[in-house]
C-alpha cells in the first residue's frame, strides 16, 4: 500500500440508509431477514477489496422519532442481530473485515468479549467491533434494569443531559476496557495440547483481570482463548469532543462526519489533539470519514433518484453524515480532496442496497485505483489489523509477567 492509498469501508444497514430505500431497492423488502442477502452484500464488498464492512444494530426498532417507536408503516422496521450476521458471513468471505455494532449500555462486557473473540476465531482474524451507547429511554425499557431520562436532541448542552450522556460514554469506556482485558486474559501460548503429558492448557498463562469500576466488577479470565488478532479492531463513531476523547482512549479506528474538506482538516486536528490529551501511546487512530452516497450515471439522474426517494419519504433526507448524490467520478473527486485534507479513508453508507454498494465496488473502486488511491486486491494473507496497518498487540498480562 502506497502512502497515497486510502482505506475504504462500507456501512450496511437494512436495505440502505435512506428511509425509503426499500421502495426502490432491487432486493425484496424481506431480504434483510435472510442469510442469502447478507452473504451477497459481503461478497460484493469483498469483490471491491474493501478493508471492512460494518453492520448497524440497535436494541429498539428503527424510528423517525428521537426516542420510542413511531406510527409509520411506510418504512423498514425490524433487523437481525449484527454479531450473528457477521458470524454467518465469516465462512463465506476470506479477506474483508467484519465489524458488527453492539450496545455497551445494556449488554454485559463478558458476553461482548466472547462474541467478538469468537468472531475473530471463525473469520481467521478479521473481526472488529463498534461499541455504541444506548441513550434512548425506549431501549432501557426493553430491559427494565435502569431508567434513562428522555433526552431532547435540541437541549443536549443542558447540565442534566451532559451528565447522562457523559455517564453513558464513561460506562462504554469501562466496557471496552473490560473487553480488552478479557481478550488479553489468555496468553498466545496458553493452549499447549501436549498429548504425551496430558496437559491441554498452561494455567499460569491464564490471568484474572480483576477489574473493579463504577459499572462493572469482573474477575475473569475469558472462556475464549486469545484470538488471531490478539485484540480485534475496535471502532467508534464520533461527532464531537467527548466522543473524540473516547475514541482516542479506547479505539483503533474512528468514524467521523465532516461536511467538507476544511471541516475534515479541523476534525483530524481535533482527533490528534484528543490523542495527545489522553496520552495515547499505541499508534495513531485511523480516521475514516463517513458519507451517505447515492450514485448514478449522471449527476442529473442521481439528483432525480434522490428526489424520488425524498418524495416517497415525505421529506428531504438528512443524516449525521454528509449526503452525496452524484456520479462515481464526482464522488472520487470528493474522496481525493478529503483524503488530501487529512482523513485516512472513508466509510461509505449506501443510500439504497444493493444498488449503491454495487456502484461503489464496480465504479468508484476502479476509479480510485486509476488514480493510485486504492490498492489492487488484497494481500495474500493477513488480518484486519494488517489491512489497516495496525500492529498486533501483545497480551498485557504476558508483558507484565516478563517485566
C-alpha positions as CSV (number, residue, x, y, z in Angstrom):
1,X,0.0,0.0,0.0
2,X,1.4,3.4,-1.0
3,X,1.5,6.4,1.2
4,X,-1.3,7.9,-1.1
5,X,-3.6,4.9,-0.6
6,X,-6.7,5.3,1.4
7,X,-8.7,2.9,3.5
8,X,-12.3,2.1,2.3
9,X,-15.2,0.7,4.3
10,X,-18.9,0.3,3.7
11,X,-21.6,0.6,6.3
12,X,-24.5,-1.8,5.8
13,X,-27.9,-1.1,7.3
14,X,-31.1,-2.8,6.2
15,X,-32.0,-2.0,2.6
16,X,-29.9,1.2,2.7
17,X,-29.5,4.4,4.7
18,X,-32.3,6.3,3.1
19,X,-35.6,5.7,4.9
20,X,-37.4,5.0,1.6
21,X,-34.7,2.7,0.3
22,X,-36.9,-0.4,0.3
23,X,-39.3,1.3,-2.2
24,X,-36.6,1.4,-4.9
25,X,-34.2,-1.4,-3.9
26,X,-33.7,-4.3,-6.3
27,X,-33.9,-6.6,-3.3
28,X,-37.1,-7.9,-1.8
29,X,-38.4,-6.0,1.2
30,X,-37.9,-9.1,3.4
31,X,-34.3,-9.7,2.1
32,X,-32.6,-8.3,5.2
33,X,-34.1,-11.1,7.2
34,X,-32.3,-13.7,5.1
35,X,-28.7,-15.0,5.3
36,X,-28.5,-15.0,1.5
37,X,-28.9,-11.2,1.3
38,X,-26.1,-10.5,3.8
39,X,-23.8,-13.1,2.2
40,X,-24.4,-11.4,-1.2
41,X,-23.6,-7.9,0.2
42,X,-20.4,-9.1,1.9
43,X,-19.4,-10.9,-1.2
44,X,-19.9,-7.7,-3.3
45,X,-17.9,-5.7,-0.8
46,X,-15.1,-8.2,-0.9
47,X,-15.2,-8.1,-4.7
48,X,-14.2,-4.5,-4.4
49,X,-11.4,-5.4,-2.0
50,X,-12.8,-3.1,0.7
51,X,-11.0,-3.0,4.0
52,X,-14.0,-3.7,6.1
53,X,-17.8,-3.6,6.4
54,X,-19.8,-2.5,9.4
55,X,-23.2,-3.8,10.3
56,X,-25.6,-1.5,12.1
57,X,-27.6,-2.6,15.1
58,X,-29.8,-1.2,17.9
59,X,-31.8,-2.5,20.8
60,X,-35.1,-0.8,19.7
61,X,-37.0,-0.6,16.4
62,X,-36.0,1.8,13.8
63,X,-37.9,5.1,14.3
64,X,-38.3,8.6,12.9
65,X,-38.7,9.9,16.5
66,X,-35.8,10.9,18.8
67,X,-37.0,8.2,21.3
68,X,-39.5,5.5,21.2
69,X,-41.4,3.8,18.3
70,X,-43.3,5.9,15.7
71,X,-46.6,5.1,14.0
72,X,-45.1,5.0,10.4
73,X,-45.9,1.9,8.4
74,X,-44.1,3.0,5.2
75,X,-40.5,2.4,6.4
76,X,-38.5,-0.7,7.1
77,X,-38.8,-2.0,10.6
78,X,-37.0,-4.9,12.2
79,X,-33.5,-6.3,11.9
80,X,-31.3,-9.3,12.6
81,X,-28.5,-9.3,15.2
82,X,-25.3,-7.8,13.8
83,X,-22.9,-10.1,15.5
84,X,-24.8,-13.2,14.3
85,X,-24.9,-11.8,10.8
86,X,-21.1,-11.3,10.9
87,X,-20.6,-14.9,12.1
88,X,-22.8,-16.2,9.3
89,X,-20.9,-14.2,6.7
90,X,-17.4,-15.1,8.0
91,X,-17.1,-18.6,6.5
92,X,-18.1,-17.3,3.0
93,X,-15.5,-14.5,2.9
94,X,-11.8,-14.6,3.0
95,X,-10.3,-11.1,3.4
96,X,-12.8,-8.4,4.3
97,X,-13.0,-7.2,7.9
98,X,-16.4,-7.8,9.7
99,X,-17.3,-5.1,12.2
100,X,-20.7,-5.5,13.9
101,X,-22.3,-2.9,16.2
102,X,-23.4,-3.6,19.7
103,X,-24.7,-1.7,22.7
104,X,-22.5,-1.3,25.7
105,X,-25.3,0.1,27.8
106,X,-27.5,-3.0,28.1
107,X,-25.0,-5.8,27.2
108,X,-22.6,-7.4,29.6
109,X,-18.9,-6.9,28.5
110,X,-18.1,-10.5,29.3
111,X,-20.7,-11.5,26.6
112,X,-19.4,-8.9,24.2
113,X,-15.8,-10.1,24.6
114,X,-16.6,-13.7,24.0
115,X,-18.8,-12.9,20.9
116,X,-16.2,-10.8,19.2
117,X,-13.3,-13.1,20.1
118,X,-15.3,-16.0,18.7
119,X,-15.9,-14.0,15.5
120,X,-12.2,-13.3,15.2
121,X,-11.5,-17.1,15.5
122,X,-14.1,-18.2,13.0
123,X,-13.1,-15.4,10.5
124,X,-9.4,-16.1,10.7
125,X,-8.5,-12.7,12.3
126,X,-11.0,-10.4,10.5
127,X,-13.2,-9.3,13.4
128,X,-13.8,-5.8,14.6
129,X,-16.3,-4.3,17.0
130,X,-18.1,-0.9,17.1
131,X,-19.4,-0.3,20.6
132,X,-22.3,2.2,20.9
133,X,-24.2,3.7,23.8
134,X,-28.0,3.3,24.0
135,X,-29.2,6.8,25.1
136,X,-32.9,6.2,24.4
137,X,-35.4,5.6,27.1
138,X,-37.3,3.1,24.9
139,X,-34.2,0.9,24.7
140,X,-33.8,0.9,28.5
141,X,-37.5,-0.1,28.8
142,X,-36.8,-3.3,27.0
143,X,-34.6,-4.4,29.9
144,X,-36.2,-2.9,33.0
145,X,-33.0,-2.7,34.9
146,X,-32.3,1.1,34.7
147,X,-34.1,4.3,33.7
148,X,-32.7,6.7,31.2
149,X,-34.4,10.1,31.2
150,X,-35.7,11.4,27.9
151,X,-33.1,13.4,26.1
152,X,-34.2,16.3,23.8
153,X,-31.8,16.5,20.8
154,X,-32.1,20.3,20.8
155,X,-31.1,20.6,24.5
156,X,-28.1,18.3,24.9
157,X,-26.0,21.1,26.2
158,X,-28.1,21.4,29.4
159,X,-26.4,20.1,32.6
160,X,-28.6,17.1,33.1
161,X,-28.3,15.9,29.5
162,X,-24.5,16.4,29.7
163,X,-24.4,14.3,32.8
164,X,-26.5,11.5,31.4
165,X,-24.6,11.3,28.1
166,X,-21.2,11.7,29.9
167,X,-22.1,8.7,32.2
168,X,-23.2,6.6,29.2
169,X,-19.9,7.3,27.4
170,X,-17.8,6.7,30.6
171,X,-19.7,3.4,31.1
172,X,-18.9,2.5,27.5
173,X,-15.2,3.3,28.1
174,X,-15.2,0.9,31.1
175,X,-16.9,-1.8,29.0
176,X,-14.3,-1.5,26.3
177,X,-11.5,-1.7,28.9
178,X,-13.1,-4.8,30.4
179,X,-13.5,-6.4,26.9
180,X,-9.9,-5.7,26.0
181,X,-8.6,-7.1,29.3
182,X,-10.6,-10.3,28.7
183,X,-9.2,-10.6,25.2
184,X,-5.7,-10.4,26.8
185,X,-6.5,-12.8,29.7
186,X,-5.2,-15.8,27.7
187,X,-1.7,-15.5,26.5
188,X,-1.0,-16.6,23.0
189,X,0.8,-19.8,24.1
190,X,-1.6,-20.7,26.9
191,X,-3.0,-23.7,25.0
192,X,-0.4,-26.4,25.0
193,X,-2.2,-29.5,23.6
194,X,0.6,-31.9,24.8
195,X,-0.9,-35.3,24.4
196,X,2.1,-37.1,25.8
197,X,1.9,-35.3,29.2
198,X,-1.9,-34.8,29.2
199,X,-1.5,-31.0,29.6
200,X,-4.0,-29.1,27.4
201,X,-3.5,-25.7,28.9
202,X,-0.8,-23.9,30.9
203,X,-2.9,-22.4,33.8
204,X,-0.1,-20.0,34.6
205,X,-0.8,-18.3,31.2
206,X,-4.4,-17.6,32.0
207,X,-4.9,-14.5,34.0
208,X,-7.6,-12.9,36.2
209,X,-8.4,-9.4,35.0
210,X,-9.6,-8.2,38.4
211,X,-11.4,-5.1,37.1
212,X,-13.4,-3.1,39.6
213,X,-15.1,0.1,38.4
214,X,-18.3,2.2,38.8
215,X,-20.3,0.0,36.5
216,X,-18.6,-3.4,36.3
217,X,-16.6,-5.8,38.6
218,X,-15.1,-8.8,36.8
219,X,-12.5,-11.3,37.7
220,X,-12.0,-13.3,34.5
221,X,-10.4,-14.9,32.7
222,X,-12.3,-15.2,29.4
223,X,-13.7,-18.6,28.3
224,X,-12.3,-17.9,24.8
225,X,-8.6,-18.4,24.1
226,X,-6.7,-15.5,22.6
227,X,-7.9,-14.8,19.1
228,X,-5.8,-14.5,15.9
229,X,-5.5,-10.7,16.1
230,X,-5.0,-10.8,19.9
231,X,-7.1,-7.6,20.1
232,X,-9.9,-7.4,17.4
233,X,-10.2,-3.9,15.9
234,X,-12.3,-1.5,17.9
235,X,-14.1,1.3,16.0
236,X,-16.0,4.3,17.3
237,X,-18.4,6.8,15.6
238,X,-17.6,10.3,16.9
239,X,-19.1,13.7,16.2
240,X,-17.7,16.0,18.9
241,X,-15.0,16.4,21.6
242,X,-16.2,13.9,24.2
243,X,-16.6,11.0,21.6
244,X,-13.2,12.0,20.1
245,X,-11.7,11.5,23.5
246,X,-13.5,8.2,23.9
247,X,-12.0,7.0,20.6
248,X,-8.6,8.3,21.5
249,X,-8.6,6.3,24.7
250,X,-10.3,3.1,23.5
251,X,-10.5,2.6,19.8
252,X,-8.3,1.8,16.8
253,X,-10.5,3.4,14.2
254,X,-12.7,6.4,14.4
255,X,-15.6,7.2,12.0
256,X,-16.1,11.0,11.7
257,X,-18.6,13.1,9.9
258,X,-17.1,16.1,8.0
259,X,-19.2,18.4,5.9
260,X,-16.4,19.5,3.5
261,X,-12.6,19.3,3.1
262,X,-12.0,22.2,5.5
263,X,-14.1,20.6,8.2
264,X,-12.3,17.3,7.6
265,X,-9.0,19.0,8.3
266,X,-10.4,20.5,11.5
267,X,-11.8,17.2,12.7
268,X,-8.5,15.4,12.1
269,X,-6.7,18.1,14.2
270,X,-9.3,17.6,17.0
271,X,-8.8,13.9,16.9
272,X,-5.0,14.2,17.1
273,X,-5.3,16.7,19.9
274,X,-7.5,14.3,21.8
275,X,-4.9,11.6,21.3
276,X,-2.3,13.8,22.8
277,X,-4.5,14.9,25.7
278,X,-5.2,11.3,26.8
279,X,-1.6,10.3,26.3
280,X,-2.2,7.8,23.6
281,X,1.0,5.8,23.0
282,X,0.0,2.7,21.0
283,X,-0.3,4.2,17.5
284,X,-2.5,6.8,15.9
285,X,-6.2,6.3,15.2
286,X,-7.2,5.5,11.7
287,X,-9.6,8.4,10.8
288,X,-12.3,7.4,8.3
289,X,-14.9,9.9,7.1
290,X,-18.5,8.8,6.8
291,X,-20.6,9.7,3.7
292,X,-24.1,8.7,2.7
293,X,-23.8,8.0,-1.1
294,X,-26.4,7.9,-3.8
295,X,-24.8,7.2,-7.2
296,X,-26.0,7.2,-10.8
297,X,-24.6,7.5,-14.3
298,X,-25.1,11.3,-14.4
299,X,-25.5,13.9,-11.7
300,X,-29.0,14.7,-13.1
301,X,-30.1,11.1,-12.7
302,X,-28.6,11.0,-9.2
303,X,-30.5,14.1,-8.2
304,X,-33.7,12.8,-9.7
305,X,-33.2,9.5,-7.8
306,X,-32.6,11.4,-4.6
307,X,-35.7,13.5,-5.2
308,X,-37.8,10.4,-5.8
309,X,-36.6,8.8,-2.6
310,X,-37.3,12.0,-0.7
311,X,-40.8,12.2,-2.2
312,X,-41.5,8.7,-1.1
313,X,-40.2,9.6,2.3
314,X,-42.2,12.7,2.6
315,X,-39.3,15.0,3.4
316,X,-35.7,15.7,2.4
317,X,-33.4,13.1,3.9
318,X,-30.8,14.4,6.3
319,X,-28.2,12.4,8.3
320,X,-25.5,12.9,10.9
321,X,-23.1,12.4,7.9
322,X,-23.0,14.4,4.7
323,X,-25.2,13.1,1.9
324,X,-23.6,12.9,-1.6
325,X,-25.7,12.4,-4.7
326,X,-23.8,12.3,-8.0
327,X,-21.7,10.2,-10.3
328,X,-18.9,7.8,-9.2
329,X,-16.4,10.1,-10.8
330,X,-17.6,13.1,-8.8
331,X,-17.5,11.0,-5.7
332,X,-13.9,10.1,-6.4
333,X,-13.1,13.8,-6.8
334,X,-14.6,14.4,-3.3
335,X,-12.8,11.5,-1.7
336,X,-9.5,12.6,-3.2
337,X,-10.0,16.1,-1.9
338,X,-10.9,15.0,1.6
339,X,-8.0,12.5,1.7
340,X,-5.6,15.3,0.9
341,X,-7.3,17.2,3.8
342,X,-6.0,14.5,6.2
343,X,-8.5,11.7,6.6
344,X,-7.1,8.2,6.3
345,X,-10.1,6.8,4.4
346,X,-13.8,6.6,4.2
347,X,-16.8,4.6,5.4
348,X,-19.4,4.9,2.7
349,X,-23.1,4.5,3.6
350,X,-25.0,3.2,0.5
351,X,-28.4,5.1,0.3
352,X,-30.0,2.0,-1.3
353,X,-28.8,-1.5,-1.1
354,X,-27.6,-3.4,-3.0
355,X,-27.7,-0.7,-5.8
356,X,-25.3,1.8,-4.3
357,X,-23.0,-0.8,-3.0
358,X,-22.6,-2.2,-6.5
359,X,-21.9,1.3,-7.8
360,X,-19.1,1.6,-5.2
361,X,-17.4,-1.7,-5.9
362,X,-17.9,-1.6,-9.7
363,X,-17.3,2.1,-10.5
364,X,-15.9,4.0,-7.5
365,X,-13.2,1.5,-6.6
366,X,-11.8,1.2,-10.2
367,X,-11.7,5.0,-10.5
368,X,-9.8,5.2,-7.2
369,X,-7.3,2.6,-8.5
370,X,-6.8,4.5,-11.7
371,X,-5.7,7.5,-9.6
372,X,-3.4,5.3,-7.4
373,X,-5.6,5.9,-4.4
374,X,-6.6,2.4,-3.6
375,X,-4.8,-1.0,-3.7
376,X,-5.5,-3.6,-6.3
377,X,-6.9,-6.6,-4.5
378,X,-6.0,-8.0,-1.0
379,X,-2.6,-9.2,0.3
380,X,-2.4,-13.0,0.0
381,X,-2.7,-13.4,3.8
382,X,-3.4,-11.2,6.7
383,X,-5.8,-9.9,9.3
384,X,-7.9,-6.9,9.5
385,X,-5.2,-5.3,11.6
386,X,-2.8,-6.0,8.8
387,X,-5.1,-4.3,6.2
388,X,-5.4,-1.2,8.4
389,X,-1.6,-1.1,9.2
390,X,-2.2,-1.7,12.9
391,X,0.3,-3.8,14.9
392,X,-0.8,-6.9,16.7
393,X,-0.6,-6.1,20.4
394,X,1.0,-8.5,23.0
395,X,-1.1,-9.6,25.9
396,X,-0.7,-7.0,28.7
397,X,-0.5,-9.9,31.2
398,X,2.3,-11.6,29.2
399,X,4.2,-8.4,29.1
400,X,3.7,-7.9,32.9
401,X,4.9,-11.4,33.6
402,X,8.2,-10.8,31.7
403,X,8.8,-7.3,33.0
